């Protein structure tokens, strides 16, 4: 699908499934979100990006991620990356 969109000259934004490579790339931003949460006690999100290519892709694509620590009343904070 991405090859077709690129070939047609379409600039696209698509959602991607998590994987270990992308999660590792978001580790630093998750640590920033955790630090901010520890200082404020409030939910914090940090956005970042990297260039990524699965083995079957012909080119690298820019992938945007969100790393966040979510705080809900009565629950332990949750890390999401």
C-alpha positions in Angstrom: 0.0 0.0 0.0 2.8 2.4 0.9 4.5 1.8 -2.4 1.3 2.5 -4.3 0.8 5.8 -2.4 4.4 6.9 -3.0 4.2 6.0 -6.7 1.0 8.0 -7.1 2.7 11.0 -5.4 0.3 10.9 -2.5 1.6 12.3 0.8 0.1 10.0 3.4 -0.4 9.5 7.1 -1.2 6.0 8.2 -1.4 4.2 11.6 1.2 1.5 12.3 1.1 -1.4 14.6 3.6 -1.4 17.5 6.8 -3.4 17.1 10.0 -3.7 19.1 12.1 -1.5 16.8 9.6 1.4 17.0 9.2 1.0 20.8 13.0 1.1 21.3 13.1 4.3 19.3 10.5 5.9 21.6 12.4 4.9 24.8 14.1 8.3 25.2 10.9 10.3 24.7 9.1 8.0 27.2 11.8 8.8 29.8 11.2 12.5 29.2 7.4 12.0 29.7 8.1 10.0 32.9 10.4 12.7 34.2 7.8 15.4 33.5 5.1 13.2 35.2 7.3 12.7 38.3 7.7 16.5 38.5 4.0 17.4 37.9 1.9 14.4 38.8 -0.1 15.0 35.6 -0.5 13.0 32.4 2.3 13.9 30.0 2.8 13.2 26.3 6.0 13.7 24.2 6.0 13.4 20.4 9.0 12.3 18.4 9.9 10.8 15.0 12.4 8.6 13.3 12.9 7.2 9.8 12.0 3.5 9.6 11.9 0.8 7.1 10.5 -2.7 7.5 12.6 -5.4 5.7 10.0 -5.6 2.9 9.9 -1.8 2.2 11.9 -0.2 -0.6 12.4 3.1 1.2 12.5 4.6 4.7 9.4 6.5 5.9 9.1 9.1 8.6 7.3 7.6 11.5 5.8 9.8 14.3 5.3 8.4 17.7 3.7 9.5 21.0 5.3 8.5 24.3 3.1 9.2 27.3 2.6 8.6 31.0 -1.1 8.5 31.8 -2.4 9.3 35.3 -5.9 8.3 36.3 -7.4 8.8 39.8 -7.0 5.8 42.0 -4.6 4.0 39.6 -0.9 3.6 39.2 0.6 5.8 36.3 0.8 3.9 33.0 3.6 4.2 30.4 2.4 4.1 26.8 4.8 4.2 23.9 
